[in-house]
């Protein structure tokens, strides 16, 4: 019999894919691959009212985006919980027959009324010894044993639960359908899951699940509960108030590698981070170094600004061909791809998201004869110095006089440096006016590289238009 570990990731297809779920999936994936085990994907689709097929596909697509591929030898599934409903009911029957569970005919309201009368919280075990048989409307409850349940957690150590604080919980509803806890345990047993790695919010359910494993005659899996993700207010990330959908970050231009790297650092620090002064690591190293015993206990702050900083670093370090392939979908269909490829190496280190690229270089793709939309504040600031008109006129003359083979970045820069010496100004001031004249704004890609891509004729045309406007601005009323 194989002793290779089996990890499972068991999301519900009830909405977009949560970044917290993505981190949990990555933890399981890293461990399964490093330890030569299996990552089991189980879709917990028993909530028919909320499940949708497109969300199941969304889970699979989201996992593939972060590198968890159905084609990998360590991947198994997807399995669907709804296909194992009979096994869940059969397990409940075995628990009833062994005396580990019993039927109760109290309604939810009657449970509340008794709790209020007895001044207790929850169910008081009323039907434990009544010997009820199965019947319409009767729920099946697990008989919680006396004593304590010790959950041995790879992250949190031994966690002691006093069983007296755990009520006899429901296994089958009054209509005979299984509850989540039972279905979850039975599926884990049937799929031979050896390790359950999940967020700490599931820890309160763990003693109940461990009791079920033991009552069904099985050794519980190894447990591990990693810290939850929180927002700036240190509140648990919520779909109602926070941006938590993995797909939304993908659509915003966050690279998969950046997202994976960032998620893995939430609650865990790669061992070489301090030595290298960086948390940027390839997946191969993250996978090789990740250990549950090194995961912190404190909630992990999902810092969008830090994620963007990771993304900026990844974009900067991408091979140009990969960058072009990634960003292509963000570009208007009528843009000249060769022209964009020429400017791409010069903008990559300035981008925070892939989607920022079009706005940074759109001035290069205007129809012939169309002027860039002018940022009036930048124009006013660039043309305020008294030397503006003279510098612009001289620059036009110099650029117009260059041969075609001279239209290169270094020559363009040297030319403006020659011009600025006549006015005893620095390069930063000298290039502000031609930048605004050509691009319409004060911020953008490196100026001389952009002028080389734009071409001599179009550059001179735009500078001449700017000179005409400047003369009009300076003319007396």
KOLLUMTI-208547 format. One record per residue (C-alpha): residue number from 1; x negated, y, z negated. Coordinates in pm, whole numbers, plus 50000, padded with zeros to 5 digits. Each point is the difference from the previous one (the first is absolute). Example, Ala and Ser with C-alpha at 12.3 -4.5 7.8 and 13.67 -1.06 7.14 Angstrom:
// KOLLUMTI-208547
SITE  resi     px     py     pz
SITE     1  48770  49550  49220
SITE     2  49863  50344  50066
//
This chain:
// KOLLUMTI-208547
SITE  resi     px     py     pz
SITE     1  50000  50000  50000
SITE     2  49864  50344  50094
SITE     3  49888  50223  49715
SITE     4  49976  50313  50213
SITE     5  50195  50287  49840
SITE     6  50331  50109  50145
SITE     7  50105  50363  49958
SITE     8  50338  50133  50095
SITE     9  50140  50335  50100
SITE    10  50377  50010  49969
SITE    11  50161  50326  50117
SITE    12  50371  50063  50050
SITE    13  50113  50132  50341
SITE    14  50208  50282  49856
SITE    15  49824  50306  50141
SITE    16  49671  50143  50115
SITE    17  49674  49842  49886
SITE    18  49881  50153  49671
SITE    19  49635  50102  49966
SITE    20  49997  49822  49663
SITE    21  50107  49680  50174
SITE    22  49726  50052  50255
SITE    23  49739  50022  49724
SITE    24  50133  49682  49837
SITE    25  49988  49822  50334
SITE    26  49639  50110  50051
SITE    27  49901  49872  49656
SITE    28  50147  49660  50079
SITE    29  49850  50001  50349
SITE    30  49651  50084  49876
SITE    31  50010  49727  49736
SITE    32  50144  49737  50233
SITE    33  49734  50063  50263
SITE    34  49707  50026  49761
SITE    35  50096  49685  49811
SITE    36  50085  49798  50310
SITE    37  50367  49987  49907
SITE    38  50333  50084  50159
SITE    39  50208  50317  50012
SITE    40  50366  49897  50003
SITE    41  50254  50253  50126
SITE    42  50345  49936  49860
SITE    43  50288  50228  50094
SITE    44  50241  50020  49706
SITE    45  50312  50057  50207
SITE    46  50278  49880  49772
SITE    47  50152  50348  49960
SITE    48  50221  49976  50308
SITE    49  50160  50339  49941
SITE    50  49667  50185  50028
SITE    51  49789  49783  50231
SITE    52  49950  50084  50367
SITE    53  49806  49801  50262
SITE    54  49816  50311  50118
SITE    55  49859  50052  49650
SITE    56  49866  49644  49999
SITE    57  49821  50075  50325
SITE    58  49889  50329  49847
SITE    59  49828  49810  49719
SITE    60  49816  49777  50246
SITE    61  49899  50298  50215
SITE    62  49883  50200  49697
SITE    63  49789  49708  49876
SITE    64  49846  49962  50345
SITE    65  49914  50371  50004
SITE    66  49796  49966  49681
SITE    67  49824  49691  50131
SITE    68  50211  49716  49860
SITE    69  50065  49800  50313
SITE    70  50239  49712  50048
SITE    71  49735  49848  50229
SITE    72  49731  49980  49730
SITE    73  49912  49655  49871
SITE    74  50064  50117  49642
SITE    75  50355  50113  50079
SITE    76  50312  49788  49948
SITE    77  50358  50100  50072
SITE    78  50219  50181  50007
SITE    79  50221  49783  49782
SITE    80  50352  50119  49918
SITE    81  50144  49964  49653
SITE    82  50353  49965  50136
SITE    83  49901  49672  50162
SITE    84  49933  49840  49661
SITE    85  50326  50079  49823
SITE    86  50080  49631  49950
SITE    87  49667  49941  49825
SITE    88  50078  50286  49763
SITE    89  50337  49850  49903
SITE    90  49850  49654  49960
SITE    91  49734  50136  49766
SITE    92  50269  50169  49794
SITE    93  50186  49670  49976
SITE    94  49686  49827  49872
SITE    95  49958  50266  49735
SITE    96  50361  49955  49892
SITE    97  49971  49623  49985
SITE    98  49681  50021  49793
SITE    99  50163  50232  49749
SITE   100  49777  50295  50095
SITE   101  50307  50188  50126
SITE   102  50367  50024  49909
SITE   103  50320  50148  50136
SITE   104  50164  50310  49858
SITE   105  50348  50134  50074
SITE   106  49959  50351  49859
SITE   107  50052  50281  50249
SITE   108  49757  50287  50019
SITE   109  50243  50221  49813
SITE   110  50045  49740  49727
SITE   111  49622  49978  49958
SITE   112  49988  50378  49956
SITE   113  50290  49998  49753
SITE   114  49835  49731  49785
SITE   115  49668  50186  50007
SITE   116  50172  50317  49881
SITE   117  50188  49811  49730
SITE   118  49685  49826  49875
SITE   119  49785  50313  50042
SITE   120  49750  49823  50224
SITE   121  49864  50046  50350
SITE   122  50098  49755  50271
SITE   123  50138  49647  49979
SITE   124  50012  49826  49659
SITE   125  49993  49633  50109
SITE   126  50372  49956  49936
SITE   127  50045  49694  50225
SITE   128  49675  49822  49910
SITE   129  50168  49720  49808
SITE   130  50350  50003  50145
SITE   131  49924  49722  50249
SITE   132  50180  50162  50292
SITE   133  50012  49819  50332
SITE   134  49957  50175  50335
SITE   135  50311  50191  50099
SITE   136  50128  50297  50199
SITE   137  49853  50329  49882
SITE   138  49756  49832  49761
SITE   139  49634  50104  50018
SITE   140  49709  49769  49931
SITE   141  49762  50140  49740
SITE   142  49647  49891  49912
SITE   143  49953  49894  49639
SITE   144  49704  50212  49889
SITE   145  49794  49796  49751
SITE   146  49884  50128  49660
SITE   147  49649  50128  49952
SITE   148  49778  50202  50228
SITE   149  49904  49990  50368
SITE   150  49639  50083  50081
SITE   151  49947  50131  50352
SITE   152  49636  49964  50100
SITE   153  49941  50289  50235
SITE   154  49685  50040  50208
SITE   155  50025  50380  49971
SITE   156  50152  50052  49655
SITE   157  49873  49704  49804
SITE   158  50240  49804  49780
SITE   159  50337  50172  49963
SITE   160  50211  49874  49710
SITE   161  50381  50006  50035
SITE   162  50220  49926  49700
SITE   163  50275  49775  50136
SITE   164  50247  50139  49748
SITE   165  50002  50322  50205
SITE   166  50101  49813  50318
SITE   167  50366  49917  50043
SITE   168  50123  49680  50163
SITE   169  49985  50126  50356
SITE   170  50229  49903  50287
SITE   171  49883  49745  50261
SITE   172  50323  49958  50200
SITE   173  50267  50264  50038
SITE   174  50365  49925  49942
SITE   175  50040  49927  50372
SITE   176  49718  49744  49989
SITE   177  49736  50204  50182
SITE   178  49647  50005  49851
SITE   179  49844  50301  49835
SITE   180  49673  50148  50122
SITE   181  49789  49862  49714
SITE   182  50104  49643  50065
SITE   183  49965  50025  50378
SITE   184  49659  50161  49964
SITE   185  49865  49727  49775
SITE   186  50146  49712  50202
SITE   187  49855  50142  50321
SITE   188  49659  50043  49838
SITE   189  50009  49639  49883
SITE   190  50119  49867  50335
SITE   191  49726  50198  50180
SITE   192  49731  49889  49754
SITE   193  49909  50356  49909
SITE   194  49701  50005  49766
SITE   195  49955  50376  49951
SITE   196  50255  50279  49959
SITE   197  49844  50345  50044
SITE   198  50249  50286  49983
SITE   199  50070  50341  49844
SITE   200  50031  50038  49624
SITE   201  50368  50093  50028
SITE   202  50065  49625  50034
SITE   203  49821  49916  49676
SITE   204  50318  50006  49781
SITE   205  50147  49723  50220
SITE   206  49692  49784  49976
SITE   207  50073  49825  49666
SITE   208  50341  49897  50137
SITE   209  49840  49865  50317
SITE   210  49734  49819  49803
SITE   211  50268  49836  49787
SITE   212  50173  49882  50317
SITE   213  49679  49857  50143
SITE   214  49943  49805  49680
SITE   215  50364  49889  49971
SITE   216  49977  49864  50354
SITE   217  49695  49798  49900
SITE   218  49745  50211  50189
SITE   219  49684  50182  49896
SITE   220  50051  50377  50042
SITE   221  49787  50184  50254
SITE   222  49718  50235  49914
SITE   223  50158  50340  49938
SITE   224  49859  50342  50082
SITE   225  50181  50331  49967
SITE   226  49830  50301  50155
SITE   227  50083  50359  49899
SITE   228  50291  50176  50167
SITE   229  49953  50297  50231
SITE   230  50107  50341  49869
SITE   231  50043  50349  50147
SITE   232  49852  50333  49889
SITE   233  50237  50013  49702
SITE   234  49876  49653  49905
SITE   235  50344  49857  50071
SITE   236  50036  49670  50181
SITE   237  50020  50052  50375
SITE   238  50365  50010  50102
SITE   239  50162  49975  50343
SITE   240  50244  50270  49890
SITE   241  49744  50273  49928
SITE   242  49663  49891  50141
SITE   243  49861  49917  50340
SITE   244  49942  49627  49955
SITE   245  50065  49841  50340
SITE   246  49684  49857  50151
SITE   247  50145  50054  50346
SITE   248  50035  50374  49941
SITE   249  49628  50034  49932
SITE   250  49921  49796  50310
SITE   251  50226  50227  50205
SITE   252  49832  50307  49848
SITE   253  49665  49895  50144
SITE   254  49842  49818  49707
SITE   255  49767  49728  50126
SITE   256  50060  49644  49883
SITE   257  49640  49960  49880
SITE   258  50024  50321  49796
SITE   259  50328  49892  49841
SITE   260  49864  49655  49916
SITE   261  49682  50142  49848
SITE   262  50193  50254  49796
SITE   263  50261  49755  49871
SITE   264  49728  49761  49885
SITE   265  49845  50274  49785
SITE   266  50323  50062  49808
SITE   267  49937  49830  49667
SITE   268  49667  49850  50110
SITE   269  49661  50146  50088
SITE   270  49763  49827  50243
SITE   271  49683  49910  49806
SITE   272  49765  50204  50219
SITE   273  50209  50318  49990
SITE   274  49792  50173  49735
SITE   275  49671  49894  50158
SITE   276  50101  50131  50343
SITE   277  50207  50293  49878
SITE   278  50287  49892  50222
SITE   279  50313  49786  49996
SITE   280  49995  49948  50377
SITE   281  49938  49631  50069
SITE   282  50084  49761  50282
SITE   283  50259  49730  49938
SITE   284  49734  49728  50003
SITE   285  49837  50149  49692
SITE   286  50328  50076  49825
SITE   287  50109  49640  50051
SITE   288  49670  49860  49879
SITE   289  49986  50215  49686
SITE   290  50360  50018  49878
SITE   291  50051  49836  49659
SITE   292  50316  50006  49790
SITE   293  49801  50024  49679
SITE   294  49863  50336  50121
SITE   295  50345  50154  50055
SITE   296  50085  50278  49756
SITE   297  50305  50006  49775
SITE   298  50095  50364  50051
SITE   299  50259  50102  50262
SITE   300  49837  50098  50329
SITE   301  50067  50346  50144
SITE   302  50097  49985  50368
SITE   303  49828  50321  50105
SITE   304  50103  50094  50354
SITE   305  49722  50261  50021
SITE   306  49743  49732  49924
SITE   307  50156  49766  50256
SITE   308  49968  50276  50260
SITE   309  49636  50050  49898
SITE   310  49940  49629  50059
SITE   311  50172  50030  50336
SITE   312  49789  50298  50102
SITE   313  49685  49803  49923
SITE   314  50120  49701  50201
SITE   315  50093  50214  50301
SITE   316  49662  50171  49985
SITE   317  49816  49666  50001
SITE   318  50207  49826  50270
SITE   319  49845  49900  50330
SITE   320  50132  50247  50258
SITE   321  50162  49725  50208
SITE   322  50195  49879  49697
SITE   323  50104  50354  49917
SITE   324  50126  50056  50353
SITE   325  50203  49680  49986
SITE   326  50150  50088  49661
SITE   327  50088  50360  50082
SITE   328  50135  49941  50351
SITE   329  50359  49955  49882
SITE   330  49982  50339  49826
SITE   331  49915  50186  50323
SITE   332  50251  50142  50250
SITE   333  50035  49770  50297
SITE   334  49900  50268  50252
SITE   335  49664  50081  49839
SITE   336  49685  49919  50196
SITE   337  49849  49709  49806
SITE   338  49652  50059  50143
SITE   339  50001  50358  49879
SITE   340  50116  49891  49656
SITE   341  49729  49731  49989
SITE   342  49743  50272  50069
SITE   343  50108  50210  49700
SITE   344  50079  49706  49767
SITE   345  49649  49953  49851
SITE   346  50000  50366  49899
SITE   347  50328  49996  49809
SITE   348  49988  49666  49820
SITE   349  49826  50132  49690
SITE   350  50258  50280  49970
SITE   351  50309  49781  49998
SITE   352  50182  49887  49689
SITE   353  50265  49804  50188
SITE   354  50022  49870  50354
SITE   355  50307  50213  50054
SITE   356  49794  50316  49945
SITE   357  49807  49946  50325
SITE   358  50251  50149  50251
SITE   359  50036  50324  49806
SITE   360  49627  50045  49985
SITE   361  49935  49979  50375
SITE   362  50329  50085  50169
SITE   363  49849  50317  50147
SITE   364  49794  49779  50231
SITE   365  50308  49859  50169
SITE   366  50202  50307  50093
SITE   367  50128  50016  50358
SITE   368  49783  50204  50236
SITE   369  50057  50371  49954
SITE   370  50174  49958  49662
SITE   371  49855  50194  49711
SITE   372  49958  49838  49656
SITE   373  50252  50112  49743
SITE   374  49822  50269  49800
SITE   375  49972  50013  49625
SITE   376  50050  50373  49960
SITE   377  49834  50019  49660
SITE   378  49688  49831  50134
SITE   379  50003  50222  50309
SITE   380  50026  50319  49796
SITE   381  49719  49891  49770
SITE   382  49770  49893  50288
SITE   383  50054  50323  50197
SITE   384  49975  50241  49708
SITE   385  49621  50062  50020
SITE   386  49909  50294  50225
SITE   387  49759  49781  50198
SITE   388  50272  49751  50102
SITE   389  50071  50140  50346
SITE   390  49635  50032  50089
SITE   391  49908  49653  49883
SITE   392  50291  49844  50184
SITE   393  49912  50185  50321
SITE   394  49633  49899  49980
SITE   395  50089  49636  49924
SITE   396  50231  49983  50301
SITE   397  49726  50127  50224
SITE   398  49746  49754  49865
SITE   399  50234  49698  50015
SITE   400  50117  50094  50351
SITE   401  49637  50011  50113
SITE   402  49910  49647  49888
SITE   403  49952  49730  50261
SITE   404  50235  49702  49980
SITE   405  49725  49768  49874
SITE   406  49923  50250  49724
SITE   407  50351  49968  49854
SITE   408  49883  49794  49704
SITE   409  50034  50037  49624
SITE   410  49643  50109  49928
SITE   411  49997  50260  50280
SITE   412  50337  50138  49896
SITE   413  49879  50043  49644
SITE   414  49668  50155  50104
SITE   415  50185  50244  50225
SITE   416  50220  50134  49722
SITE   417  49696  50020  49771
SITE   418  49831  50224  50256
SITE   419  50309  50219  50018
SITE   420  50043  50031  49624
SITE   421  49645  50126  49957
SITE   422  50099  50311  50196
SITE   423  50256  50077  49732
SITE   424  49792  49883  49703
SITE   425  50262  49760  49873
SITE   426  49989  49638  49888
SITE   427  50127  49702  50196
SITE   428  50301  49946  49774
SITE   429  50133  50346  50079
SITE   430  49900  49989  50364
SITE   431  50190  49682  50079
SITE   432  50321  50097  49818
SITE   433  50130  50209  50288
SITE   434  49935  49754  50285
SITE   435  50142  49721  49786
SITE   436  50329  50184  49950
SITE   437  50004  50113  50363
SITE   438  49957  49645  50133
SITE   439  50186  49790  49741
SITE   440  50253  50247  49855
SITE   441  49887  49946  49642
SITE   442  49706  50036  49765
SITE   443  49960  49634  49907
SITE   444  49940  49706  50230
SITE   445  49740  49765  50139
SITE   446  49639  50116  50046
SITE   447  50023  50297  50235
SITE   448  49725  49930  50250
SITE   449  50087  49634  50039
SITE   450  50361  50107  50063
SITE   451  49893  50256  50261
SITE   452  49796  49737  50182
SITE   453  50304  49771  50018
SITE   454  50233  50285  50098
SITE   455  49777  50093  50294
SITE   456  49844  50321  50131
SITE   457  50288  50130  50211
SITE   458  50268  49957  49735
SITE   459  49779  50135  49722
SITE   460  49913  50315  50195
SITE   461  50364  50046  50103
SITE   462  50117  49993  49638
SITE   463  49722  50233  49888
SITE   464  50096  50246  50272
SITE   465  50364  49991  49894
SITE   466  49891  50067  49643
SITE   467  49783  50293  50115
SITE   468  50298  50149  50185
SITE   469  50216  49972  49691
SITE   470  49729  50147  49781
SITE   471  49965  50301  50228
SITE   472  50373  50054  49980
SITE   473  49992  49973  49622
SITE   474  49721  50259  49983
SITE   475  50158  50242  50248
SITE   476  50142  50315  49841
SITE   477  50377  50019  49980
//
